[in-house]
Amino acid sequence: MPVRPSHLAAFVAAVLILNVPRSVLADTAMVAATVDSSASASSPTPGPVGTTPSGGPVGTAPAVIPSTALATAQAGYQAAWAQRHAGEFDAAVRSAEQAMAVIDDALTPDVDATTRRSLVDLRSQLSGLRDAARKEAQSQSSAVASGNEADDKVLNTPAAEEITPQFNADVYRYIEYFTGAGRSVFERWLKRSGRYMDLFRGVLQKEGLPPDLVHLVFVESGFNVNARSMSAAVGPWQFLGGTARVFGLTVNKWVDERKDPEKSTVAAARYLKHLYSIFGDWPLALASYNAGEGTVLRAIKTQGTTNYWDLRLPAQTEDYVPQFMAVLAIAHDPGKYGFDSVALDDPMEFDQIAFKGAVDLHVVAKLAGCTYDELRELNPAVLRSAATGREGVTTLRVPPGKGPVLLQKMQEGAPLPSVNLTLSHRVRSHETISSIASQYGVSARQLALANGIGRKRPLRRGMVLTVPASLASPHPQLVDASDPRASTAYVPARTLRPLAQLNGTSSADGRQNVVVHRGQTLASIAADHGCTVDDLKRWNHLTASTVRRGTRLKVRTGDSVAEQPAALDSASAAQLAGLKLRPARHHGHHRGGRGGSGRRMTAAPGGSIVVRSGESLDTIARRHGVSVVQLKRENGIAGSGIRAGQRLRIPNS
């Protein structure tokens, strides 16, 4: 049977509509013209039923030119690929099926082995692409059938913000800081957020979380994907290596997915979802993101309240949620605070393509027609000039429009050389050869053989293994579009059992923190805030009537003074009574530092900081916009020496 001209015409129309590269248009048009002319020459008039167009009996039709069919099907694949990414799922299904029909027509018994293999491989890719587009089309149809279609009103309605800002004196102090002394820093963060804001929001919504949580990245890293804290927390969401691996991120010498804008957001969303399943309250969940759920659960268990604002927690955690609430308030009304004129960076745009095996970014850049630097910028998780992914699948972002170009060259046989990604891995407690091999996507038996591990030489903690990652796939090949690992946002799911399930009731009304100054007593502080010494001792779980300078105290004002723990708090405390919580070796998903980011985050005026190694009064004063004299007077310092670990109060400038 000859190639059906109707299939070719559909491809040409699809490619023209979708604006694919001119080289593809030219090739497709040439193929269509060639086959159409040959078809018209061989079939001047329709034949009777049971005959070919040339009048011969069925089964004696001239064989199709295999190379022509392959080129036509490749053009159809690109059209379907572009249609799927444009959201035209039904059109993608039709284009893929038409391309598959062309291949089926061309797979006659006399096709040579090489061409047959190319046709069969392409048909497999088309089948996966069609199935993926069909599934997305069904999901779209289901949404419309259930009355959840996106009409004009939906398309023009601002996104629902599901986290309501809570205000108290601590929150207002940070609002004043971000709009005053820290304005230049916040403007820099805001400008940088333009590149990632929509991407992060989309991931959070897909994971079923309030998109408002995106503003946590201001507090964590200021939208710096390369941020690294002094405690080795990395990326926009500031993950430590151990926590990152728990939530499915790969961290090794070649790839650090904590820096990946999509994957790290997926992991952060799942961690936040896990925390919310424990506390049922966003202030408590956010505090746990900073300090760890064990720290917050222990505080609830011993202090008998599920109101975050009443809990005594590590100082950086007590500042963490007020910072988030201040950022949230500014983000909800940037014009009110004078940030509506900040020019945001352009949003991140890209195509994505997945390979089986490790790839060299220089080679990929050359094939895609872009620069190596562009690839590095779009793929910050790649630490060196080559990349390898989980389970031997490497997914890369390429500049928009370069995906079809790279895809075409790969389908035309452009080779990608194998990459020898030899790694070193230090064995940790409880690891096995199988778990290490799974982490790097290599064979456990080959890994053991390469390192001489066997019955006579078992695996031991502290061993340094050589991991020849190239064992996974010696030559990179394209991954089927239907494979979930082909997405740049793919992170394997993890199932974690919540330690408890509470129903938190955080309210900031009338609550604030105060720091004891020189000469102040509990009595004078109580008098200043309209409460009693017994109230202060009860709120802060104090047994003595004296308090040291620099101590942070919980203080209530107004109607909150007389509030008692709710019955719900008693039920939560009872639930935690039998729960054994191990002492935390570090705080949360990142250790120490306020906000956990690589930068040394400034404290709001009236707040306090902990001196870090290498800091001086001069550097701290300049960072917070105050003078050394003010800083020394506020903290009662006579000389110029300070020590690491010392807490300093920041004066109002």
LINTACOR-V32213 format. One record per backbone hydrogen bond with DSSP energy under -0.5 kcal/mol. CO is the residue of the C=O (numbers start at 1). NH is the residue of the N-H. E is the energy in kcal/mol with one decimal. If there is no record, write none. Layout:
# LINTACOR-V32213
co/nh/e
CO/NH/E
CO/NH/E
This chain:
# LINTACOR-V32213
co/nh/e
4/7/-1.0
4/8/-1.3
5/9/-2.7
6/10/-1.8
7/11/-1.8
8/12/-2.5
9/13/-2.2
10/14/-2.4
11/15/-2.9
12/16/-2.4
13/17/-2.4
14/18/-2.1
15/19/-0.6
15/20/-1.2
16/19/-0.9
21/24/-0.7
21/25/-1.8
22/26/-3.0
23/27/-2.3
24/28/-2.8
25/29/-2.8
26/30/-2.4
27/31/-2.5
28/32/-2.8
29/33/-2.8
30/34/-2.7
31/35/-2.7
32/36/-2.9
33/37/-2.4
34/38/-2.2
35/39/-2.6
36/40/-2.6
37/41/-2.3
38/42/-1.7
39/43/-0.9
48/51/-1.6
50/58/-1.4
52/55/-2.4
56/52/-3.3
57/60/-1.7
64/66/-0.7
65/69/-2.0
66/70/-2.6
67/71/-2.2
68/72/-2.3
69/73/-2.8
70/74/-2.3
71/75/-2.0
72/76/-2.1
73/77/-2.4
74/78/-2.2
75/79/-2.1
76/80/-2.6
77/81/-2.8
78/82/-2.5
79/83/-2.4
80/84/-2.5
81/85/-2.0
82/86/-1.3
83/88/-2.6
84/87/-1.5
87/89/-1.4
88/92/-2.0
89/93/-2.3
90/94/-2.2
91/95/-2.6
92/96/-2.5
93/97/-2.4
94/98/-2.4
95/99/-2.2
96/100/-2.2
97/101/-2.0
98/102/-1.9
99/103/-1.9
100/104/-2.6
101/105/-2.2
102/106/-1.5
103/107/-1.5
106/108/-2.5
108/111/-1.8
112/116/-2.6
113/117/-2.4
114/118/-2.0
115/119/-2.7
116/120/-2.8
117/121/-2.5
118/122/-2.3
119/123/-2.3
120/124/-2.0
121/125/-2.0
122/126/-2.6
123/127/-2.3
124/128/-2.1
125/129/-2.4
126/130/-2.8
127/131/-2.4
128/132/-2.2
129/133/-2.4
130/134/-2.7
131/135/-2.2
132/136/-2.1
133/137/-2.4
134/138/-2.3
135/139/-2.1
136/140/-2.1
137/141/-2.6
138/142/-2.6
139/143/-1.9
140/144/-1.8
141/145/-2.8
142/146/-1.8
143/148/-2.7
144/147/-1.6
149/151/-1.2
151/155/-2.4
152/156/-1.3
154/157/-1.2
160/162/-0.7
162/164/-0.6
168/172/-2.5
169/173/-1.9
170/174/-1.5
171/175/-2.2
172/176/-2.5
173/177/-1.7
174/178/-3.0
175/179/-1.8
176/180/-0.6
177/180/-1.0
177/182/-2.9
180/183/-1.7
182/186/-2.4
183/187/-2.8
184/188/-1.7
185/189/-2.1
186/190/-2.9
187/191/-2.6
188/192/-2.1
189/193/-1.9
190/194/-0.8
191/194/-0.9
191/345/-2.8
192/195/-1.3
192/196/-0.5
193/196/-0.9
193/197/-2.9
195/348/-2.1
196/200/-2.9
197/201/-2.6
198/202/-2.4
199/203/-1.8
200/204/-2.4
201/205/-2.6
202/206/-2.3
203/207/-1.9
204/209/-2.8
205/208/-1.6
210/213/-1.9
211/214/-2.0
212/215/-1.9
213/216/-2.0
214/217/-1.6
215/218/-0.7
215/219/-0.8
216/220/-2.2
217/221/-2.6
217/222/-1.8
217/223/-0.9
221/224/-0.6
223/225/-0.7
224/227/-1.7
227/235/-2.3
229/232/-1.8
233/229/-2.7
234/239/-2.1
235/238/-1.0
239/234/-2.4
240/244/-2.5
241/245/-2.1
242/246/-1.8
243/247/-1.6
244/249/-2.8
245/248/-1.6
250/257/-2.9
254/383/-2.6
254/384/-0.7
255/252/-3.1
256/259/-2.0
257/260/-0.6
260/264/-2.1
261/265/-0.5
262/266/-2.4
263/267/-2.4
264/268/-2.5
265/269/-2.7
266/270/-2.2
267/271/-2.1
268/272/-2.9
269/273/-2.4
270/274/-2.1
271/275/-2.3
272/276/-2.6
273/277/-1.9
274/278/-0.8
275/278/-0.7
275/279/-2.3
276/280/-2.6
278/502/-4.2
279/504/-3.5
281/285/-2.2
282/286/-3.0
283/287/-2.2
284/288/-2.0
285/289/-1.7
286/290/-1.4
287/291/-2.9
288/292/-2.6
289/589/-1.3
291/588/-2.0
292/296/-1.6
293/297/-2.8
294/298/-2.3
295/299/-1.8
296/300/-2.4
297/301/-2.6
298/302/-2.4
299/303/-2.5
300/304/-2.0
306/308/-0.8
306/505/-1.1
307/310/-2.0
307/311/-0.8
308/311/-1.2
311/313/-0.7
314/317/-0.9
314/318/-2.1
315/319/-1.3
316/320/-1.0
317/321/-1.1
319/323/-1.8
320/324/-2.0
321/325/-2.8
322/326/-2.2
323/327/-2.4
324/328/-2.7
325/329/-2.2
326/330/-2.1
327/331/-2.7
328/332/-2.0
329/333/-0.9
330/333/-0.6
331/334/-0.6
333/336/-0.7
333/337/-0.9
334/339/-2.9
334/340/-0.5
335/338/-1.0
339/342/-1.2
342/344/-0.6
351/398/-2.8
353/396/-2.8
354/479/-2.0
355/357/-0.7
355/394/-2.8
356/477/-1.1
359/361/-0.5
359/387/-2.5
360/364/-2.2
361/365/-2.6
362/366/-1.8
363/367/-2.3
364/368/-2.5
365/369/-1.2
365/370/-2.2
371/375/-1.6
372/376/-2.3
373/377/-2.3
374/378/-2.0
375/379/-1.5
379/382/-1.9
381/256/-2.5
381/383/-0.6
385/361/-2.7
385/362/-0.5
386/384/-0.6
387/359/-2.2
389/392/-1.3
390/393/-2.0
392/357/-3.6
392/394/-0.5
393/395/-0.6
394/355/-2.8
394/396/-0.5
396/353/-2.3
398/351/-2.9
399/402/-2.3
401/405/-0.6
402/406/-2.5
403/407/-2.6
404/408/-2.6
405/409/-2.0
406/410/-2.2
407/411/-2.3
408/412/-1.7
409/414/-2.8
410/413/-1.3
415/417/-0.5
419/421/-1.2
420/422/-1.2
421/423/-0.5
421/469/-1.9
423/467/-3.1
425/427/-0.6
425/465/-3.3
427/462/-2.5
428/431/-1.8
432/436/-2.3
433/437/-2.7
434/438/-2.4
435/439/-1.8
436/440/-1.5
437/441/-1.0
437/442/-2.3
438/391/-0.6
443/447/-2.3
444/448/-2.4
445/449/-2.5
446/450/-2.5
447/451/-1.0
448/453/-2.6
449/452/-0.9
457/454/-1.6
460/463/-1.8
463/427/-3.1
463/465/-0.6
465/425/-2.3
465/467/-0.6
466/468/-0.7
467/423/-2.4
467/469/-1.7
468/471/-2.3
469/472/-1.9
473/358/-0.6
477/356/-3.6
480/483/-1.8
483/486/-2.3
484/487/-1.5
487/490/-1.6
494/496/-0.6
496/498/-0.5
508/511/-2.2
510/557/-1.9
511/169/-0.6
512/555/-2.6
514/553/-3.2
516/550/-3.0
517/520/-1.9
521/525/-2.4
522/526/-2.6
523/527/-2.2
524/528/-2.0
525/529/-1.4
526/530/-0.6
526/531/-2.3
527/530/-0.7
532/536/-2.0
533/537/-2.5
534/538/-2.5
535/539/-2.9
536/540/-1.7
537/541/-0.5
537/542/-2.4
538/541/-0.7
548/551/-1.6
551/516/-2.6
553/514/-2.2
555/512/-1.7
557/560/-1.2
558/561/-1.4
559/562/-0.9
560/563/-0.9
566/569/-0.6
566/570/-1.5
567/571/-2.1
568/572/-2.1
569/573/-2.7
570/574/-2.2
571/575/-2.0
572/576/-1.8
573/577/-0.9
574/578/-0.5
576/579/-1.5
578/580/-0.5
579/581/-0.7
580/582/-0.5
586/588/-0.6
587/590/-0.7
589/240/-1.6
593/596/-1.4
594/597/-0.6
599/601/-1.1
604/607/-2.8
607/650/-2.9
609/648/-2.8
611/645/-3.3
612/615/-2.1
616/620/-2.3
617/621/-2.6
618/622/-2.4
619/623/-2.0
620/624/-1.5
621/625/-0.5
621/626/-2.3
622/625/-0.8
627/631/-2.2
628/632/-2.7
629/633/-2.6
630/634/-2.5
631/635/-1.3
632/636/-0.6
632/637/-2.5
633/636/-0.7
636/638/-0.5
643/646/-1.9
646/611/-3.4
648/609/-2.6
649/651/-0.6
650/606/-2.6
